[in-house]
Amino acid sequence: MSAAEISLRKAALRSRSLMIGLVLTLVFAGGALISFLWTPYDILTLDIANKIKLPSGAHPLGTDHFGRDILSMIMVGARTSIAVALVAVGIGMGLGVPLGLAAAARKGTFLDELIMRGNDLVFAFPSLLIAIMITAVFGPSALNAIIAIGVFNIPVFARLTRSGALSLWTRDYILSARVAGKGAARISFEHILPNVTNLLIVQGTIQFSLGILAEAGLSYVGLGAQPPIPSWGRMLADSQTMISFAPHMAIFPGMAILLTVLGLNLMGDGLRDLFDPKLRKVGR
């Protein structure tokens, strides 16, 4: 292991933001993974006799209006939120990064203008509005939520990639590569992309947290995952009429969203400081 890698590892361990964010993220990701094999109760089994029970030994987070265990629902709901956000960010990064690289390589040309004006057009429509339009045609589902959030992520990564790439195209090693006869596409993927990866990792973490919020919002208004698939957003929607006498139905799904997004944002903040020596602080 090189001295630079050892220094980076020590800086990561000293970063409180990164460590706290990583722990919070792993807790909910771990819960989602465990739910594939085991949950305290079957989320598809209704137990009306035990509906709206407060937290107890049998049900640590209580039960909902159908008698379903809220802890089990949150564990399975984490799968939905994480999967939707992860795939949506993957779509945004998979399409946005090549577009950003192409725009930077052809700065000032028609292709650059076409890509950037297309990004502006997508930004004019929030993900919720895109989801409504998609739902009007294809109906509400988790897949349509993924498409809506993913489409909104494309210009985010395209703009970031273009901005980072433009600052590299004037570097000496890029000029040397051009003199050596390498084309714009080869330079973009061999020399530009590796040097903007750190930016993309940090932005990907942030967009992941925003994707979880977006999925919760879409499910809350009925445009996300449909029953019987659990979703944190729909759990909040189901609890809104019972919050006065069963606040636990809203508190625990809300806390799951809050802590997951907080963990991802803290992790993104820690990664930003870690990858940028100017921002790196001892003991943060």
N, C-alpha and C positions, 0 to 999 in steps of 0.2 A: 504494500500500500504506500502510495507516494505521500510526501509531506503535505501537499495541498489537500489530498483526500482526508488525511488525519486532522488537519486544521478545520476543514469543513465539517467533519463529524463532531469535533469538539464544540464548534460554534452552534451546531444543531442541538446538541445536548444542553447547551447553556441558554437556548432560546425558550423562555417560558411560554410565549405565545404559541410557538410551534409544538411544544410538548403537550400543553393543555389542549390545544386544538386536535392534535393527533389522538389523544386519549378519548376525547368526546366522540370523535368520528369513528374510532375503532369500536367503541361501546355499541353504537347504533348499527354499524356495519356488522359487527359480530352478532347482535341480536337478530338481524335480518338473515344471516347465514344459518344460525341455529334454528330459526323458524322453519327452514326446509326439512329439518329432521325431527324437531320437537317443539311443541308449545304447551303451556300449562293446561289449556283446554282447547277443544276443537272449536274453531271460530264459526263453523257452519251449523253447529248444534245450538238450537234455541232452548233457553231454560227460563220460561216466563215466571215460574215460581220464585226465581232469584233475581228478577229484574231490578235495576237501579239500586243495587246494594252498595253501601259505602265500603271503602277499603278495609280489608280484614285479612286474617291469616289464610283463609281459603282463596280469597281474591285480593291480592296485594294492592291493586289499583281500582278495585270495585268492578261492578258490572254495568252494562248499558241497558237501554229500554227493552232489549230483547233477551236479557239475561246472559249475554255473551261476556266473556272475561276481557276486560279492557287491556290488560297486559298482553294477552295473546293477540288481540287486535292490533296493538301498537307494534308488536314484533313483526307480524305479517305485513302490516301497513308500511313498515320500513322498507320491505322488499319493493313495494310499488313505487314509493317516492324515490328511492335510490336508483332503481332500474330506469324509471322515466327520465330522471335528471342526467344519469350517466350516458344513456343512449343519445339524449338530446344534445349534450355537450359534445359527444363523439361526432354527431352529424354536423354541428356547427364548426368543430375543429377540422373535420375531414374535408369539408367543402370550403370553409373560410380561409384556411391556411394556403392552399394552392392558389386561390383567387388573389390573396394578398401578395404572394410571391410573384404572380404574373403581373399584377398591377405595378409593383415596385420595379420589376425588370423592364417594363415598358412605360416608364414614367413619362407623362405628357402626351402619350399617344391616344388614339381612339379607344384602344382596349382598356387603358387605365381609366379614362373618363367613363366608359361603359360600366366597368366594375364598380367604381365609386358611386356613380349616380344610381346604380341598382341597389347598392347598400343603403343609400339615402331613402330610396323608395320603401325598402323593407322596414327601416327605422320609423317610417311614418305610420306604421301599423303595429301597435303593441301586441304582445303575444296573446293576450286575452281576446283581442279583436280578431286576430288570425285564427284562433281556436274557434271562435263563434262562426266565422265564415266556413271553416273546414267542417265543423259540426253540422252546419245547415245543409251541407252536401252529403256527407258520409255518416253523420250521426255521432253522438258522443262516445268516446272510448279512450283507453289509455294510449293506444296507437296514435290517435289524432292529437292527443296532448303532446306526445313525443314530437310529432311533426311540427306542431305550432311552436313549441319551445325551441326545437332544433333550427327551424327557419329563422327565428329571431336571433339565434346565436351566430349564424353565418356572418353577418356584417361586423359583429363584435370582433371575431377572430381575424376577419379580412382586414379591417382597419388596423388592428394591433400589429399584424404581420407586416403589412405594407409600411407602417411607420418604423418598425424596427429594421426592416430590410433596407429602407432608403438610407438610413444612417450608415449602412455597411457597404453599399455599392461604391462608395468613393475611397474605401480603404485600399492600401497598397497591395495586400494579398489578393484582393479581387481583381485589381488591374493586372496583376501578374498572371492570374488564371485566364483572363481574357486574352492576354498576349500569347499565352500557351495554346490558344485556339479553342478553349472551352466555350460552349454556347451558353446562352442566358439560362436555359432550363437546367443544364447540368450545374452551373454555378449556383443557382438558386437552391438546389437540393443538396449539393455537396458542401457548400461553403456558407450560404446564407442561413438556411434552415437550422443547422446545428447551433448557430450563434444567437438565434432568437428563441430557442427551445425553453430557456429559463423563463422568459416572458410569458410564453404560452402555458407553461406549467402553473405559474402563479395565477394567470387569468382563468385558466381552466378550473382551478379550485374555487375561485370567486363565482364563476358562472355555474358551477355545480351547486353551490349554495343557493344561488338565485333560481336555479332550475327546480330545486326542492320547494322553494316558496311558490314558484309559478304553478307547479303541479298541485300543491295544496290549494292554491287559489282557484284553479280550474276545477278541481274536484269539489270544492266548496259550493260552486255555482252549478254543479252537475255536468260539467263538460269533460271530466277526467275519467278515471277508472270507474266502471259501473259495478253494482252489486252482482254477485256476492264478494267481489274482490275488495278487501279492506283498503282504505285510504285515509291518511291523517286529515286531509281536508274535508272529506265527507263525514268523518267522525265529529269534526267541529260543527258541520252543518246540522247533523242529527241532534246535537246537544243544545242548539241555540234556544229551542222552545222549552227546555227543561233546566236551564242554567240556574234558576232561582232555587230549586229544591234538589238538584243533582249536579252541583258545580264540578264535581270530579270528572264528569263526562267530557267537559271542555278543558279543564286544567291540564290533564295528563297528555292528551294529544297535542295541545298547544305547547306544553313544555318540551315534548319530543321534537316538534318543529323548531322551537327556539334554540334548544341545546345543539341540535344537529347543525343548524345554520351558523350558530355562534362558533362551534368547533371548526367548521370549514373556513369561516372568515379568519379566525385566529391562526389556523394553519396556513392560509394564504398570506397573511401578514408576516408570519414567521419565515415562510419561504422567500418572500420578497426581500426581507432583511438579510437572509442567508445568502441569496444569490447576488445581492448588490453590496459590495464591500463598503460603499459610501454610507449605506444605511445599517450595516451590521453593528450591533451594540452588545457589549459584553454584559451577560446576565439578564438580557431581555427575556 
